[in-house]
Amino acid sequence: MADKKIITVLGATGAQGGGLVRAIQHDASSPFRARAVTRNPASDAAKALHALGAEVVAGDVDDEASLTRAFTGAHGVFGVTFFWAHMSPEREIADAARMAKVAKATKVAHFLWSTLEDTRKWVPLSDNRMPTLGGKYKVPHFDAKGESNHFFTDAGVPTTMLNTSFYWDNFIYFGAGPKPGPDGKLLLTMPMGDKKLPGIAAEDIGKCAYGVFTRGAEFIGKSIGIAGEHLTGAEMAAGLTRALGKPVLYNDVAPEVYRSFGFPGADDLGNMFQFKRDFNADFCAARSIEFSRSLNPALQNFAQWLSANAAKIPLE
Ligand SMILES: NC(=O)c1ccc[n+]([C@@H]2O[C@H](COP(=O)([O-])OP(=O)(O)OC[C@H]3O[C@@H](n4cnc5c(N)ncnc54)[C@H](OP(=O)(O)O)[C@@H]3O)[C@@H](O)[C@H]2O)c1
């Protein structure tokens, strides 16, 4: 074990980072060992990673000294920020800047930054098709990540920019699944028109990340994107209908209707779906399924994800 290179994983007890820790530790012949960063090493989730053979260390992205300890001696770092924990793009930007600074100082050889597009390159603030949010963003949780890419390149950190996709797990944990409409029929509500939404099993993000670290040098300085399948709302509703054994209809609403739903982040997500709809060719082209499968041969499509997970989707 001592000769294995360390990959420090932020968000290790969560969706993206957890998948990477499991991918590393499940591969007995891996050249890597995961160092899982958590704010609470005593949690059940952290203990489960330790049981897989990962090193578990205390750390908080807001605490530079803890990041320095977590990155020191690591070959690679998987960096992710936690927008939905605080919903502050400024905090996300500050966290990314801190990660880049510490990665440079600790001489990390390969940083994999979980980012997303800065949508303002497609929809400048002057474009009124969608409202400007927080005074300077169109899709805050995308823009903050994309805007932060430069911290890594400016600092000269050997970085791969990883553009992720909508987790199908949002149907279970994020309230994005089918819900009964006024007549009781299940509706999958998304303002995507007839355009395709790149989606992925959250667990596959970490498996793809593992593929990036394994292939290593060829991806340094590159921006890549991953998805398990690109599907229209109607195609997702048809898949859900088959998996759940009850009809699910695609409910295509206008983005302004979605933004008005009023739950925290509805405006951000309404703008996000509109961006994915209006710039669909660019957004899908940046997330090749074939490429994703080359990183992770076990990549799941939606039907495979559903067959393992449909029973967990709350339908109320
Ligand atoms: N949902 C989607 O479809 C989707 C798609 C693409 C990108 N994203 C992005 O994914 C990011 C979140 O990643 P995720 O879904 O993997 O997260 P997650 O499942 O919510 O887990 C995040 C983990 O990070 C840890 N954490 C939270 N705050 C922390 C902090 N201040 N310092 C250190 N660790 C902290 C927590 O672990 P401990 O409690 O153990 O510390 C938690 O288990 C967001 O920025 C979101 O925008 C989401």
PDBQT file of the ligand as one rigid body, heavy atoms in Angstrom, charges set to zero:
ROOT
HETATM    1  N1  LIG A 401     -27.032  17.403  -8.710  1.00  0.00    +0.000 N 
HETATM    2  C1  LIG A 401     -26.583  17.470  -9.963  1.00  0.00    +0.000 C 
HETATM    3  O1  LIG A 401     -27.229  17.040 -10.923  1.00  0.00    +0.000 OA
HETATM    4  C2  LIG A 401     -25.237  18.083 -10.224  1.00  0.00    +0.000 A 
HETATM    5  C3  LIG A 401     -24.714  17.977 -11.521  1.00  0.00    +0.000 A 
HETATM    6  C4  LIG A 401     -23.472  18.549 -11.794  1.00  0.00    +0.000 A 
HETATM    7  C5  LIG A 401     -22.782  19.210 -10.768  1.00  0.00    +0.000 A 
HETATM    8  N2  LIG A 401     -23.323  19.280  -9.526  1.00  0.00    +0.000 N 
HETATM    9  C6  LIG A 401     -22.554  19.994  -8.473  1.00  0.00    +0.000 C 
HETATM   10  O2  LIG A 401     -22.056  19.047  -7.565  1.00  0.00    +0.000 OA
HETATM   11  C7  LIG A 401     -21.616  19.760  -6.416  1.00  0.00    +0.000 C 
HETATM   12  C8  LIG A 401     -21.839  18.921  -5.182  1.00  0.00    +0.000 C 
HETATM   13  O3  LIG A 401     -21.231  17.664  -5.334  1.00  0.00    +0.000 OA
HETATM   14  P1  LIG A 401     -21.929  16.350  -4.804  1.00  0.00    +0.000 P 
HETATM   15  O4  LIG A 401     -23.291  16.227  -5.421  1.00  0.00    +0.000 OA
HETATM   16  O5  LIG A 401     -20.972  15.256  -4.967  1.00  0.00    +0.000 OA
HETATM   17  O6  LIG A 401     -22.122  16.730  -3.271  1.00  0.00    +0.000 OA
HETATM   18  P2  LIG A 401     -22.935  15.982  -2.139  1.00  0.00    +0.000 P 
HETATM   19  O7  LIG A 401     -23.353  14.619  -2.544  1.00  0.00    +0.000 OA
HETATM   20  O8  LIG A 401     -23.969  16.954  -1.680  1.00  0.00    +0.000 OA
HETATM   21  O9  LIG A 401     -21.846  15.770  -1.012  1.00  0.00    +0.000 OA
HETATM   22  C9  LIG A 401     -20.997  16.730  -0.644  1.00  0.00    +0.000 C 
HETATM   23  C10 LIG A 401     -20.123  16.195   0.473  1.00  0.00    +0.000 C 
HETATM   24  O10 LIG A 401     -19.147  17.174   0.674  1.00  0.00    +0.000 OA
HETATM   25  C11 LIG A 401     -18.949  17.418   1.996  1.00  0.00    +0.000 C 
HETATM   26  N3  LIG A 401     -18.917  18.853   2.272  1.00  0.00    +0.000 N 
HETATM   27  C12 LIG A 401     -19.938  19.734   2.304  1.00  0.00    +0.000 A 
HETATM   28  N4  LIG A 401     -19.479  20.949   2.633  1.00  0.00    +0.000 NA
HETATM   29  C13 LIG A 401     -18.146  20.817   2.806  1.00  0.00    +0.000 A 
HETATM   30  C14 LIG A 401     -17.114  21.702   3.160  1.00  0.00    +0.000 A 
HETATM   31  N5  LIG A 401     -17.359  22.989   3.457  1.00  0.00    +0.000 N 
HETATM   32  N6  LIG A 401     -15.846  21.233   3.224  1.00  0.00    +0.000 NA
HETATM   33  C15 LIG A 401     -15.576  19.946   2.959  1.00  0.00    +0.000 A 
HETATM   34  N7  LIG A 401     -16.518  19.052   2.644  1.00  0.00    +0.000 NA
HETATM   35  C16 LIG A 401     -17.786  19.490   2.570  1.00  0.00    +0.000 A 
HETATM   36  C17 LIG A 401     -20.008  16.700   2.783  1.00  0.00    +0.000 C 
HETATM   37  O11 LIG A 401     -19.332  15.717   3.523  1.00  0.00    +0.000 OA
HETATM   38  P3  LIG A 401     -19.017  15.793   5.090  1.00  0.00    +0.000 P 
HETATM   39  O12 LIG A 401     -20.295  16.179   5.762  1.00  0.00    +0.000 OA
HETATM   40  O13 LIG A 401     -18.587  14.382   5.351  1.00  0.00    +0.000 OA
HETATM   41  O14 LIG A 401     -17.930  16.793   5.257  1.00  0.00    +0.000 OA
HETATM   42  C18 LIG A 401     -20.878  16.002   1.728  1.00  0.00    +0.000 C 
HETATM   43  O15 LIG A 401     -21.045  14.627   1.955  1.00  0.00    +0.000 OA
HETATM   44  C19 LIG A 401     -22.406  21.068  -6.387  1.00  0.00    +0.000 C 
HETATM   45  O16 LIG A 401     -21.540  22.160  -6.492  1.00  0.00    +0.000 OA
HETATM   46  C20 LIG A 401     -23.335  20.966  -7.605  1.00  0.00    +0.000 C 
HETATM   47  O17 LIG A 401     -23.529  22.195  -8.246  1.00  0.00    +0.000 OA
HETATM   48  C21 LIG A 401     -24.512  18.719  -9.216  1.00  0.00    +0.000 A 
ENDROOT
TORSDOF 0
